[in-house]
Structure formats: structure tokens, C-alpha cells
Amino acid sequence: MGRSYDLLVIGAGPAGMTAAIYGSRAGLTTAMIEAGAPGGKLLKTAEIANWPGIKETPGAQLAYEMFEHSTAFGAAYLYGNVVQVEDHGEWKKVICEDGTSYEAKAVIVATGTRERMMHIPNEEANIGKGISFCAVCDGAFFKGKEVAVIGGGNSALEEAMYLAQMAKKVYLLIRRDVFRADTIIQEELAKYDNIQVLRKVVPSEVIDDGNRVSALVYEDVDTHEKHTLEVAGIFPYIGLDPVTEFVKELGVCDENGYLLTDANKETKVKGLYGAGDVCAKNLRQVVTAVSDGAIAAQHAFHQIKGI
Ligand code: NDP
């Protein structure tokens, strides 16, 4: 059994770290619990260009500064992979994979999203062997090589542009003939000579040489013809799924697994909150994540102190 806290924040991305700042500054005993490194998606983002007051900053730099800030008022930082949250009315029990558990008067779920898999043959076996979900982390391994990026959303286009700065060539595969990404990002993409967009195609199989990825087979959506691209790396960016398995039994998620919250970021379970990308919402950005974290922690503070 671990400690008990007023406020336990699950996930230390921008939403969770902001919740920790607001909770601890308000005087709540506060802890963040995280299964990876603090920073969330910031760690996978080369440059952040829409954080007000700073025109451009590396994601990892902002993550580092947020983390320093998040523990500056006494919030604890705990390592743990949460597998279940139990509701006991006035208190919640948070249980980790290793059997450690914590109690808290309020819990904020800020676990964000994880990248969706392509679900094609040979994909799983080659994760880390040429298939990567993080261009910022792994891009340097593909210097001077040819790679494929899958998806037509903001993530895929941004990562394709990041990779194009070091890879010899980037193939960008989209399943429709139009992008989903914002116009400004599409305009930026058009400036890259070494990015080739392949439209109306879907990936169908990963080929390896017994050791690492050597090619990607894709299918033409109209003709169903198959083609092979000889690439050393494959970066799927085909959307995201929320990390909420550990609260599913509480009935607080929508049909896609996103947390349903009210204006105070509270779920229908009193004292259980959601903040950031893990919530059902329209705009998933760092600024909206930190806003959620502040609102949730402030409401939890009011509830706990009976204000
Ligand atoms: P999106 O859901 O926005 O885009 C997913 C893309 O993958 C779409 O082009 C979709 O095609 C395609 N796709 C989905 N499934 C498959 C499949 N099985 N095979 C092939 N292609 C597939 O996800 P993102 O990760 O790009 O973005 C998630 C959220 O984060 C969005 O709200 C986005 O705006 C935001 N974001 C914002 C950024 C910014 O503002 N700078 C940066 C990165 C993300 P189709 O279009 O046909 O559905």
C-alpha cells in the first residue's frame, strides 16, 4: 500500500503537470503518477509553435520546464503503471501493475492518447526495428534513407516534414485524395521537394529482411493493385486512442473510450476528473490540455476544502 493524497494525478503530460501545479499551490497534498517520462506528447514533438508567449520552442524543452515547475510547490512524482481506479465515494483507490496502490480524495486522469496501430501483417514484430511512432525520437536513425509516413492528419504531415530534414526521401501515404491536416500545415508540406505524397492508398504489409524493415506493401484503394516501397522506416500516424482502460468499469467513457467530463472537468463519478487529450473534446492542443488541468485541480480543491 502506498501513501494517501488529497489529489492524485494520473499522467504527467501538460494536463497532468498543470493539475499538479494548481493542486499543490492550493495546498493539497498532491502526487503525479506516470509510467513513462514526464512530458507526454511534448517529448515527441520537435517544435511547439502555438504556446502563447514563445513563438517556437522544442517540445522536450517545454516538457522539462513544465516538469520543474510541476514539482516546485511540493507535488510528488511517482513511477507506476495504473491498471485500475476504484471508486469508494469519498475516496478513490488507484492500483498499479506492480500491486502498489494509493488512496486519494480526488483523482485526475490525464493519461492522454496512444498512437493507433495499422493492424497489418508483420507490423507488431517490427516495432522498434524500423517501425516507429516517434519521428523526433528515432528520425536520426534514418539519415540519408527512404522512409514512409502513413496518414493525412496534422501529426503525419508534421512528422513527415521533420523526417524530410534528415531522410533522403519521405513517402507520405494517405487513404483519401485529400488531407485531414490544417491548411497551414499542408502549405508548409508543399515546400518539401523530398516528400512524395501517394494518394488513395492504404498500407497492407510490412516486409523485413529478418532483422529490420526493408519495405512496405501498399494497396491502391480504387484498383486494389499492390505496390512495394523499399523503405528503411515506417512511421504510422493514423490517429490516436485514449488511454482509459483502467477506468472503463466506472462507465465514464464514451463509445470511443474518451472520458466524458462536465464544465469542471469532473466525470459522473464525483471526485474523478479528466484533463487533456484523454477527454472527449474538439481541440487537442497543449493550451487546451493545461486549461483542463487547471480547471480540474481547482474544482477538486474547492470540493475537498468544502468551499
Ligand atoms: P487524425 O485523426 O487527425 O488523422 C488521422 C489520419 O490517419 C487521417 O488522415 C486518417 O484518414 C488516417 N487514417 C486513419 N486510419 C487509417 C488507416 N487504418 N489507414 C490509413 N490511414 C488512416 O490524427 P492525428 O494524430 O494527426 O491528430 C490527432 C489530433 O491531434 C487532431 O485533433 C489534430 O488536429 C491534433 N494535432 C494537432 C497538431 C497541431 O495543431 N500542430 C499536431 C498534431 C496533432 P482520413 O482523413 O481519411 O480519416
Residues whose N, C-alpha, C, O or C-beta is under 5 A from the ligand:
A	BS01	NDP	G151 G152 G153 N154 S155 A156 R175 R176 R180 Y237 I238 G239 L240 N282 R284
